[in-house]
Amino acid sequence: MGSVITTIDTDEWKNARKRAQTQPYTSPALSVADEHVCKNPREARGLRNKARVINLKERNLDMLKNDLILRNPLRLMDHENEAIVPQGGFGAVLARAGVGKTALIVQVALNTMLQQKNVLHVSLNDPVDKVSLWYQEVLNSLAHQYHVRQIKELWESIQMNRFIMTFKVEGFSVPKLEERVKDLKERQIFDPHMVIIDGLPFDERLRTPLAGLKAFSENHRLHLWFTVTTHRHEEPGMDGLPVQLASVADLFDAAIQLQPEGKKIHIRRLKGGPEGETICDQLLDPSTMLIQDPKEGR
């Protein structure tokens, strides 16, 4: 099997794009033409009041987005999650199966989407509906944690900034990915700012494909993240890195590991960020799979 671009997400995104193109950003009640049409002063005042309500809702939504961006605990690592991975660079989230890699990477993606930047999520394991469900569940959990009521409006305002693409592992290759991304950009369907590759097997044969992905990331000026599955029985390499990353560590600018200890899941920075600082004062909440700032739990 080759690659499959999501029909669900494509339709969803195209519908949002159509709405954006057919509905002007400025409220009709604010246009000069409508003021002239509305000869009844009471009607004109009603339209102006309606316009103010619409603009107030938009402003409140923007304030909500900014608030969620500022609350993002990943900023504690290096101001913004993108600052950890430079343009054209690589980042990795490592953990054993089921510990929370996808939940963490989705939080990174949502933070980027809240900044109105595009995220291409490439899944090699899960179907479109399961990946889409991850985003909705994580956003719902964030909304609950921060008492956000406008969850529907918030999701509608950022969903066009996400595009899901699925491949079979055996059908994935750098040329195929580059071809799909080039096609999306040329058709003006989607121009990614960040790319997530979820489920790529990290083994001894990966050096050449990763080098190709590095060139792809640099050519398109992308921030590229990977999820990497580790195993309980494996000893770390000589440099202390998990064996999956040890042989290709020079290609990566940042690496974050989720490490279960008892009932807690610690977020440890293996590479990237301030020199000499390896342990982040952060946890992943096992019940919600959200990044938890310990200061808020005190």
FILUM-437760 format. One record per residue (C-alpha): residue number from 1; residue in one letter; x, y, z. Coordinates in Angstrom, 3 decimals. Last residue first. Example, Ala and Ser with C-alpha at 12.3 -4.5 7.8 and 13.67 -1.06 7.14 Angstrom:
REM residues 2
num: 2 | residu: s | x: 13.670 | y: -1.060 | z: 7.140 $
num: 1 | residu: a | x: 12.300 | y: -4.500 | z: 7.800 $
END
This chain:
REM residues 298
num: 298 | residu: r | x: 1.151 | y: 22.509 | z: 44.871 $
num: 297 | residu: g | x: -0.288 | y: 21.049 | z: 41.699 $
num: 296 | residu: e | x: 0.084 | y: 24.210 | z: 39.684 $
num: 295 | residu: k | x: 3.802 | y: 24.407 | z: 40.465 $
num: 294 | residu: p | x: 4.204 | y: 20.808 | z: 39.250 $
num: 293 | residu: d | x: 3.406 | y: 21.935 | z: 35.660 $
num: 292 | residu: q | x: 1.579 | y: 18.980 | z: 34.181 $
num: 291 | residu: i | x: 1.752 | y: 17.934 | z: 30.558 $
num: 290 | residu: l | x: -1.528 | y: 16.236 | z: 29.790 $
num: 289 | residu: m | x: -2.031 | y: 12.458 | z: 29.541 $
num: 288 | residu: t | x: -5.333 | y: 12.934 | z: 31.422 $
num: 287 | residu: s | x: -5.062 | y: 10.172 | z: 34.056 $
num: 286 | residu: p | x: -1.310 | y: 9.545 | z: 33.712 $
num: 285 | residu: d | x: -0.485 | y: 13.266 | z: 34.234 $
num: 284 | residu: l | x: 2.796 | y: 13.836 | z: 32.411 $
num: 283 | residu: l | x: 5.329 | y: 15.437 | z: 34.706 $
num: 282 | residu: q | x: 7.573 | y: 18.477 | z: 34.612 $
num: 281 | residu: d | x: 10.603 | y: 19.913 | z: 36.341 $
num: 280 | residu: c | x: 12.696 | y: 19.039 | z: 33.315 $
num: 279 | residu: i | x: 15.783 | y: 16.926 | z: 33.910 $
num: 278 | residu: t | x: 18.783 | y: 17.263 | z: 31.629 $
num: 277 | residu: e | x: 20.135 | y: 20.758 | z: 32.279 $
num: 276 | residu: g | x: 23.846 | y: 21.007 | z: 31.523 $
num: 275 | residu: e | x: 23.370 | y: 23.293 | z: 28.555 $
num: 274 | residu: p | x: 19.983 | y: 24.973 | z: 28.198 $
num: 273 | residu: g | x: 17.606 | y: 23.371 | z: 25.661 $
num: 272 | residu: g | x: 18.357 | y: 20.379 | z: 23.456 $
num: 271 | residu: k | x: 19.035 | y: 16.731 | z: 24.227 $
num: 270 | residu: l | x: 17.851 | y: 14.186 | z: 26.773 $
num: 269 | residu: r | x: 15.089 | y: 16.342 | z: 28.245 $
num: 268 | residu: r | x: 13.192 | y: 14.300 | z: 30.770 $
num: 267 | residu: i | x: 9.419 | y: 14.305 | z: 31.226 $
num: 266 | residu: h | x: 8.595 | y: 12.167 | z: 34.261 $
num: 265 | residu: i | x: 5.579 | y: 9.853 | z: 34.344 $
num: 264 | residu: k | x: 4.386 | y: 9.285 | z: 37.900 $
num: 263 | residu: k | x: 2.633 | y: 6.321 | z: 39.491 $
num: 262 | residu: g | x: 5.882 | y: 4.467 | z: 40.132 $
num: 261 | residu: e | x: 8.533 | y: 5.998 | z: 37.916 $
num: 260 | residu: p | x: 7.520 | y: 6.140 | z: 34.254 $
num: 259 | residu: q | x: 10.028 | y: 7.889 | z: 31.935 $
num: 258 | residu: l | x: 8.852 | y: 10.010 | z: 29.034 $
num: 257 | residu: q | x: 11.900 | y: 11.069 | z: 27.029 $
num: 256 | residu: i | x: 12.445 | y: 14.339 | z: 25.169 $
num: 255 | residu: a | x: 15.030 | y: 14.705 | z: 22.405 $
num: 254 | residu: a | x: 16.155 | y: 17.912 | z: 20.724 $
num: 253 | residu: d | x: 18.449 | y: 18.986 | z: 17.880 $
num: 252 | residu: f | x: 18.631 | y: 15.573 | z: 16.264 $
num: 251 | residu: l | x: 20.858 | y: 14.496 | z: 13.357 $
num: 250 | residu: d | x: 23.869 | y: 13.865 | z: 15.628 $
num: 249 | residu: a | x: 21.744 | y: 11.473 | z: 17.685 $
num: 248 | residu: v | x: 21.559 | y: 8.996 | z: 14.809 $
num: 247 | residu: s | x: 23.454 | y: 6.040 | z: 16.329 $
num: 246 | residu: a | x: 22.246 | y: 6.670 | z: 19.889 $
num: 245 | residu: l | x: 18.597 | y: 7.321 | z: 19.090 $
num: 244 | residu: q | x: 17.110 | y: 3.822 | z: 19.141 $
num: 243 | residu: v | x: 19.711 | y: 2.748 | z: 21.732 $
num: 242 | residu: p | x: 18.283 | y: 5.179 | z: 24.290 $
num: 241 | residu: l | x: 20.783 | y: 7.923 | z: 25.109 $
num: 240 | residu: g | x: 23.255 | y: 7.643 | z: 27.987 $
num: 239 | residu: d | x: 26.275 | y: 8.392 | z: 25.819 $
num: 238 | residu: m | x: 27.437 | y: 4.788 | z: 26.036 $
num: 237 | residu: g | x: 24.032 | y: 3.534 | z: 24.904 $
num: 236 | residu: p | x: 21.034 | y: 2.916 | z: 27.145 $
num: 235 | residu: e | x: 20.153 | y: -0.638 | z: 28.257 $
num: 234 | residu: e | x: 17.125 | y: -2.238 | z: 26.650 $
num: 233 | residu: h | x: 14.686 | y: -4.372 | z: 28.667 $
num: 232 | residu: r | x: 11.930 | y: -1.751 | z: 28.953 $
num: 231 | residu: h | x: 11.687 | y: -0.957 | z: 25.268 $
num: 230 | residu: t | x: 11.726 | y: 2.337 | z: 23.333 $
num: 229 | residu: t | x: 9.241 | y: 3.635 | z: 20.767 $
num: 228 | residu: v | x: 10.217 | y: 6.869 | z: 18.986 $
num: 227 | residu: t | x: 7.763 | y: 9.637 | z: 18.059 $
num: 226 | residu: f | x: 9.254 | y: 12.036 | z: 15.559 $
num: 225 | residu: w | x: 9.156 | y: 15.824 | z: 15.183 $
num: 224 | residu: l | x: 10.074 | y: 18.046 | z: 12.216 $
num: 223 | residu: h | x: 10.157 | y: 21.863 | z: 12.323 $
num: 222 | residu: l | x: 10.121 | y: 22.706 | z: 8.637 $
num: 221 | residu: r | x: 12.110 | y: 25.009 | z: 6.391 $
num: 220 | residu: h | x: 10.996 | y: 23.168 | z: 3.223 $
num: 219 | residu: n | x: 14.520 | y: 22.419 | z: 2.009 $
num: 218 | residu: e | x: 15.795 | y: 21.879 | z: 5.571 $
num: 217 | residu: s | x: 13.065 | y: 19.393 | z: 6.460 $
num: 216 | residu: f | x: 13.505 | y: 17.467 | z: 3.192 $
num: 215 | residu: a | x: 17.290 | y: 17.381 | z: 3.676 $
num: 214 | residu: k | x: 16.775 | y: 15.995 | z: 7.175 $
num: 213 | residu: l | x: 14.196 | y: 13.535 | z: 5.857 $
num: 212 | residu: g | x: 16.777 | y: 12.176 | z: 3.419 $
num: 211 | residu: a | x: 19.341 | y: 11.829 | z: 6.211 $
num: 210 | residu: l | x: 16.669 | y: 10.052 | z: 8.238 $
num: 209 | residu: p | x: 16.055 | y: 7.606 | z: 5.393 $
num: 208 | residu: t | x: 19.806 | y: 6.833 | z: 5.227 $
num: 207 | residu: r | x: 20.317 | y: 6.328 | z: 8.987 $
num: 206 | residu: l | x: 17.209 | y: 4.201 | z: 9.517 $
num: 205 | residu: r | x: 18.590 | y: 0.754 | z: 8.768 $
num: 204 | residu: e | x: 19.912 | y: 0.179 | z: 12.312 $
num: 203 | residu: d | x: 16.429 | y: 0.602 | z: 13.799 $
num: 202 | residu: f | x: 13.946 | y: 3.357 | z: 14.625 $
num: 201 | residu: p | x: 10.515 | y: 2.295 | z: 13.350 $
num: 200 | residu: l | x: 8.491 | y: 5.352 | z: 12.217 $
num: 199 | residu: g | x: 5.282 | y: 5.521 | z: 14.274 $
num: 198 | residu: d | x: 4.328 | y: 9.199 | z: 14.265 $
num: 197 | residu: i | x: 6.041 | y: 11.570 | z: 11.857 $
num: 196 | residu: i | x: 5.040 | y: 15.092 | z: 12.903 $
num: 195 | residu: v | x: 5.578 | y: 17.961 | z: 10.460 $
num: 194 | residu: m | x: 5.576 | y: 21.650 | z: 11.426 $
num: 193 | residu: h | x: 5.012 | y: 24.705 | z: 9.247 $
num: 192 | residu: p | x: 2.949 | y: 22.864 | z: 6.671 $
num: 191 | residu: d | x: 1.501 | y: 24.501 | z: 3.516 $
num: 190 | residu: f | x: -1.946 | y: 23.051 | z: 2.829 $
num: 189 | residu: i | x: -4.393 | y: 23.112 | z: -0.057 $
num: 188 | residu: q | x: -2.603 | y: 25.679 | z: -2.204 $
num: 187 | residu: r | x: -2.523 | y: 23.192 | z: -5.094 $
num: 186 | residu: e | x: 1.249 | y: 23.624 | z: -5.266 $
num: 185 | residu: k | x: 1.572 | y: 23.245 | z: -1.496 $
num: 184 | residu: l | x: -0.456 | y: 20.049 | z: -1.232 $
num: 183 | residu: d | x: 1.338 | y: 18.538 | z: -4.234 $
num: 182 | residu: k | x: 4.762 | y: 19.379 | z: -2.820 $
num: 181 | residu: v | x: 3.767 | y: 17.787 | z: 0.495 $
num: 180 | residu: r | x: 2.597 | y: 14.617 | z: -1.241 $
num: 179 | residu: e | x: 5.742 | y: 14.364 | z: -3.401 $
num: 178 | residu: e | x: 7.980 | y: 14.998 | z: -0.388 $
num: 177 | residu: l | x: 6.266 | y: 12.204 | z: 1.524 $
num: 176 | residu: k | x: 6.603 | y: 9.800 | z: -1.407 $
num: 175 | residu: p | x: 10.268 | y: 10.714 | z: -1.939 $
num: 174 | residu: v | x: 10.989 | y: 10.228 | z: 1.815 $
num: 173 | residu: s | x: 9.478 | y: 6.764 | z: 1.931 $
num: 172 | residu: f | x: 6.495 | y: 5.093 | z: 3.570 $
num: 171 | residu: g | x: 4.906 | y: 2.044 | z: 1.951 $
num: 170 | residu: e | x: 6.249 | y: -0.505 | z: 4.460 $
num: 169 | residu: v | x: 4.963 | y: 1.594 | z: 7.361 $
num: 168 | residu: k | x: 1.549 | y: 1.995 | z: 5.744 $
num: 167 | residu: f | x: 0.984 | y: 5.680 | z: 5.245 $
num: 166 | residu: t | x: -1.477 | y: 8.208 | z: 6.712 $
num: 165 | residu: m | x: -1.776 | y: 11.969 | z: 6.278 $
num: 164 | residu: i | x: -3.550 | y: 14.247 | z: 8.737 $
num: 163 | residu: f | x: -3.779 | y: 17.990 | z: 8.112 $
num: 162 | residu: r | x: -4.067 | y: 20.551 | z: 10.895 $
num: 161 | residu: n | x: -4.377 | y: 24.339 | z: 10.715 $
num: 160 | residu: m | x: -7.963 | y: 24.068 | z: 9.441 $
num: 159 | residu: q | x: -8.845 | y: 22.654 | z: 12.869 $
num: 158 | residu: i | x: -7.860 | y: 25.881 | z: 14.656 $
num: 157 | residu: s | x: -10.971 | y: 28.100 | z: 14.663 $
num: 156 | residu: e | x: -13.475 | y: 25.246 | z: 14.673 $
num: 155 | residu: w | x: -11.769 | y: 23.747 | z: 17.726 $
num: 154 | residu: l | x: -11.950 | y: 27.039 | z: 19.652 $
num: 153 | residu: e | x: -15.600 | y: 27.596 | z: 18.724 $
num: 152 | residu: k | x: -16.512 | y: 24.118 | z: 19.953 $
num: 151 | residu: i | x: -14.452 | y: 24.476 | z: 23.147 $
num: 150 | residu: q | x: -15.903 | y: 27.870 | z: 24.076 $
num: 149 | residu: r | x: -16.267 | y: 26.957 | z: 27.750 $
num: 148 | residu: v | x: -12.605 | y: 26.757 | z: 28.755 $
num: 147 | residu: h | x: -12.135 | y: 25.879 | z: 32.421 $
num: 146 | residu: y | x: -8.330 | y: 25.507 | z: 32.170 $
num: 145 | residu: q | x: -8.204 | y: 21.785 | z: 32.952 $
num: 144 | residu: h | x: -11.493 | y: 21.067 | z: 31.175 $
num: 143 | residu: a | x: -10.389 | y: 22.849 | z: 28.010 $
num: 142 | residu: l | x: -7.045 | y: 21.049 | z: 28.109 $
num: 141 | residu: s | x: -8.849 | y: 17.714 | z: 28.462 $
num: 140 | residu: n | x: -11.141 | y: 18.575 | z: 25.552 $
num: 139 | residu: l | x: -8.108 | y: 19.553 | z: 23.458 $
num: 138 | residu: v | x: -6.425 | y: 16.238 | z: 24.272 $
num: 137 | residu: e | x: -9.575 | y: 14.285 | z: 23.409 $
num: 136 | residu: q | x: -10.175 | y: 16.162 | z: 20.151 $
num: 135 | residu: y | x: -6.587 | y: 15.797 | z: 19.000 $
num: 134 | residu: w | x: -6.460 | y: 12.097 | z: 19.860 $
num: 133 | residu: l | x: -9.776 | y: 11.540 | z: 18.072 $
num: 132 | residu: s | x: -8.282 | y: 12.898 | z: 14.841 $
num: 131 | residu: v | x: -5.474 | y: 10.339 | z: 15.109 $
num: 130 | residu: k | x: -8.025 | y: 7.540 | z: 15.626 $
num: 129 | residu: d | x: -10.216 | y: 8.739 | z: 12.742 $
num: 128 | residu: v | x: -7.277 | y: 8.941 | z: 10.353 $
num: 127 | residu: p | x: -6.012 | y: 5.415 | z: 10.888 $
num: 126 | residu: d | x: -3.126 | y: 4.623 | z: 13.252 $
num: 125 | residu: n | x: 0.285 | y: 3.146 | z: 12.599 $
num: 124 | residu: l | x: 2.298 | y: 5.212 | z: 10.115 $
num: 123 | residu: s | x: 0.747 | y: 8.562 | z: 10.985 $
num: 122 | residu: v | x: 1.916 | y: 11.787 | z: 9.349 $
num: 121 | residu: h | x: 0.563 | y: 14.863 | z: 11.140 $
num: 120 | residu: l | x: 1.029 | y: 18.042 | z: 9.096 $
num: 119 | residu: v | x: 0.790 | y: 21.092 | z: 11.367 $
num: 118 | residu: n | x: 0.012 | y: 24.587 | z: 10.087 $
num: 117 | residu: k | x: 0.585 | y: 27.744 | z: 12.107 $
num: 116 | residu: q | x: -2.289 | y: 29.783 | z: 13.550 $
num: 115 | residu: q | x: -0.510 | y: 30.175 | z: 16.915 $
num: 114 | residu: l | x: -3.127 | y: 27.865 | z: 18.426 $
num: 113 | residu: m | x: -2.062 | y: 25.331 | z: 15.789 $
num: 112 | residu: t | x: 1.496 | y: 25.337 | z: 17.168 $
num: 111 | residu: n | x: 0.246 | y: 24.697 | z: 20.701 $
num: 110 | residu: l | x: -2.022 | y: 21.985 | z: 19.337 $
num: 109 | residu: a | x: 0.941 | y: 20.241 | z: 17.676 $
num: 108 | residu: v | x: 3.060 | y: 20.195 | z: 20.842 $
num: 107 | residu: q | x: 0.039 | y: 18.869 | z: 22.734 $
num: 106 | residu: v | x: -0.397 | y: 16.226 | z: 20.021 $
num: 105 | residu: i | x: 3.248 | y: 15.226 | z: 20.532 $
num: 104 | residu: l | x: 2.595 | y: 14.649 | z: 24.228 $
num: 103 | residu: a | x: -0.530 | y: 12.548 | z: 23.684 $
num: 102 | residu: t | x: 1.232 | y: 10.558 | z: 20.956 $
num: 101 | residu: k | x: 4.177 | y: 9.711 | z: 23.194 $
num: 100 | residu: g | x: 2.052 | y: 8.854 | z: 26.243 $
num: 99 | residu: v | x: 3.234 | y: 5.714 | z: 28.058 $
num: 98 | residu: g | x: 1.417 | y: 3.191 | z: 25.858 $
num: 97 | residu: a | x: 4.497 | y: 1.771 | z: 24.160 $
num: 96 | residu: r | x: 7.742 | y: 2.786 | z: 25.844 $
num: 95 | residu: a | x: 8.857 | y: 6.361 | z: 25.444 $
num: 94 | residu: l | x: 10.766 | y: 8.753 | z: 23.195 $
num: 93 | residu: v | x: 9.655 | y: 12.145 | z: 21.828 $
num: 92 | residu: a | x: 12.034 | y: 13.318 | z: 19.116 $
num: 91 | residu: g | x: 12.989 | y: 16.660 | z: 17.556 $
num: 90 | residu: f | x: 14.661 | y: 17.333 | z: 14.230 $
num: 89 | residu: g | x: 15.715 | y: 20.602 | z: 12.604 $
num: 88 | residu: g | x: 15.004 | y: 22.493 | z: 9.379 $
num: 87 | residu: q | x: 13.825 | y: 25.507 | z: 11.369 $
num: 86 | residu: p | x: 15.042 | y: 25.059 | z: 14.912 $
num: 85 | residu: v | x: 13.676 | y: 22.448 | z: 17.338 $
num: 84 | residu: i | x: 13.670 | y: 23.591 | z: 20.971 $
num: 83 | residu: a | x: 12.548 | y: 27.052 | z: 19.873 $
num: 82 | residu: e | x: 9.486 | y: 25.427 | z: 18.314 $
num: 81 | residu: n | x: 8.244 | y: 24.296 | z: 21.737 $
num: 80 | residu: e | x: 8.323 | y: 27.902 | z: 22.926 $
num: 79 | residu: h | x: 10.245 | y: 29.653 | z: 25.712 $
num: 78 | residu: d | x: 12.864 | y: 26.901 | z: 25.962 $
num: 77 | residu: m | x: 11.944 | y: 24.045 | z: 28.257 $
num: 76 | residu: l | x: 9.506 | y: 26.043 | z: 30.372 $
num: 75 | residu: r | x: 7.595 | y: 26.791 | z: 27.166 $
num: 74 | residu: l | x: 6.627 | y: 23.112 | z: 27.157 $
num: 73 | residu: p | x: 4.278 | y: 23.991 | z: 30.032 $
num: 72 | residu: n | x: 1.800 | y: 25.641 | z: 27.623 $
num: 71 | residu: r | x: 0.064 | y: 28.263 | z: 29.782 $
num: 70 | residu: l | x: 1.211 | y: 31.127 | z: 27.536 $
num: 69 | residu: i | x: -0.197 | y: 29.379 | z: 24.469 $
num: 68 | residu: l | x: -3.474 | y: 28.677 | z: 26.296 $
num: 67 | residu: d | x: -3.795 | y: 32.356 | z: 27.229 $
num: 66 | residu: n | x: -3.005 | y: 33.480 | z: 23.698 $
num: 65 | residu: k | x: -5.713 | y: 31.181 | z: 22.335 $
num: 64 | residu: l | x: -8.228 | y: 32.475 | z: 24.874 $
num: 63 | residu: m | x: -7.382 | y: 36.092 | z: 24.005 $
num: 62 | residu: d | x: -7.951 | y: 35.297 | z: 20.332 $
num: 61 | residu: l | x: -11.313 | y: 33.727 | z: 21.198 $
num: 60 | residu: n | x: -12.262 | y: 36.789 | z: 23.264 $
num: 59 | residu: r | x: -11.387 | y: 39.047 | z: 20.327 $
num: 58 | residu: e | x: -13.499 | y: 36.967 | z: 17.966 $
num: 57 | residu: k | x: -16.417 | y: 37.006 | z: 20.414 $
num: 56 | residu: l | x: -16.068 | y: 40.774 | z: 20.845 $
num: 55 | residu: n | x: -16.009 | y: 41.231 | z: 17.069 $
num: 54 | residu: i | x: -19.261 | y: 39.292 | z: 16.742 $
num: 53 | residu: v | x: -20.891 | y: 41.260 | z: 19.598 $
num: 52 | residu: r | x: -19.728 | y: 44.570 | z: 18.079 $
num: 51 | residu: a | x: -21.177 | y: 43.551 | z: 14.724 $
num: 50 | residu: k | x: -24.517 | y: 42.749 | z: 16.350 $
num: 49 | residu: n | x: -24.533 | y: 46.195 | z: 17.971 $
num: 48 | residu: r | x: -23.820 | y: 47.788 | z: 14.582 $
num: 47 | residu: l | x: -26.627 | y: 45.793 | z: 12.991 $
num: 46 | residu: g | x: -29.075 | y: 46.817 | z: 15.708 $
num: 45 | residu: r | x: -28.045 | y: 50.469 | z: 15.374 $
num: 44 | residu: a | x: -28.735 | y: 50.275 | z: 11.636 $
num: 43 | residu: e | x: -32.149 | y: 48.740 | z: 12.280 $
num: 42 | residu: r | x: -33.046 | y: 51.523 | z: 14.726 $
num: 41 | residu: p | x: -31.807 | y: 54.173 | z: 12.286 $
num: 40 | residu: n | x: -34.046 | y: 52.775 | z: 9.474 $
num: 39 | residu: k | x: -32.307 | y: 53.642 | z: 6.214 $
num: 38 | residu: c | x: -30.274 | y: 50.454 | z: 6.303 $
num: 37 | residu: v | x: -29.024 | y: 50.321 | z: 2.724 $
num: 36 | residu: h | x: -26.546 | y: 53.151 | z: 3.265 $
num: 35 | residu: e | x: -25.063 | y: 51.551 | z: 6.369 $
num: 34 | residu: d | x: -24.911 | y: 48.269 | z: 4.469 $
num: 33 | residu: a | x: -22.752 | y: 49.806 | z: 1.759 $
num: 32 | residu: v | x: -20.374 | y: 51.357 | z: 4.299 $
num: 31 | residu: s | x: -19.533 | y: 47.943 | z: 5.721 $
num: 30 | residu: l | x: -19.593 | y: 47.412 | z: 9.487 $
num: 29 | residu: a | x: -22.846 | y: 45.466 | z: 9.591 $
num: 28 | residu: p | x: -21.422 | y: 43.073 | z: 7.022 $
num: 27 | residu: s | x: -18.865 | y: 41.914 | z: 9.625 $
num: 26 | residu: t | x: -15.305 | y: 42.090 | z: 8.413 $
num: 25 | residu: y | x: -13.762 | y: 38.640 | z: 7.971 $
num: 24 | residu: p | x: -15.631 | y: 38.057 | z: 4.738 $
num: 23 | residu: q | x: -17.524 | y: 34.761 | z: 4.477 $
num: 22 | residu: t | x: -17.037 | y: 32.953 | z: 1.163 $
num: 21 | residu: q | x: -13.283 | y: 32.365 | z: 1.461 $
num: 20 | residu: a | x: -13.258 | y: 31.400 | z: 5.141 $
num: 19 | residu: r | x: -16.250 | y: 29.142 | z: 4.671 $
num: 18 | residu: k | x: -14.564 | y: 27.486 | z: 1.713 $
num: 17 | residu: r | x: -11.384 | y: 26.936 | z: 3.756 $
num: 16 | residu: a | x: -13.382 | y: 25.328 | z: 6.557 $
num: 15 | residu: n | x: -15.071 | y: 23.053 | z: 4.044 $
num: 14 | residu: k | x: -11.686 | y: 22.197 | z: 2.528 $
num: 13 | residu: w | x: -10.272 | y: 21.316 | z: 5.948 $
num: 12 | residu: e | x: -13.102 | y: 18.997 | z: 6.854 $
num: 11 | residu: d | x: -13.080 | y: 17.449 | z: 3.419 $
num: 10 | residu: t | x: -9.328 | y: 16.860 | z: 3.652 $
num: 9 | residu: d | x: -9.619 | y: 15.604 | z: 7.209 $
num: 8 | residu: i | x: -12.132 | y: 12.948 | z: 6.317 $
num: 7 | residu: t | x: -10.550 | y: 12.022 | z: 3.001 $
num: 6 | residu: t | x: -7.203 | y: 11.546 | z: 4.679 $
num: 5 | residu: i | x: -4.246 | y: 11.342 | z: 2.335 $
num: 4 | residu: v | x: -3.298 | y: 7.731 | z: 1.869 $
num: 3 | residu: s | x: 0.246 | y: 6.661 | z: 1.130 $
num: 2 | residu: g | x: 1.117 | y: 3.515 | z: -0.723 $
num: 1 | residu: m | x: 0.000 | y: 0.000 | z: 0.000 $
END
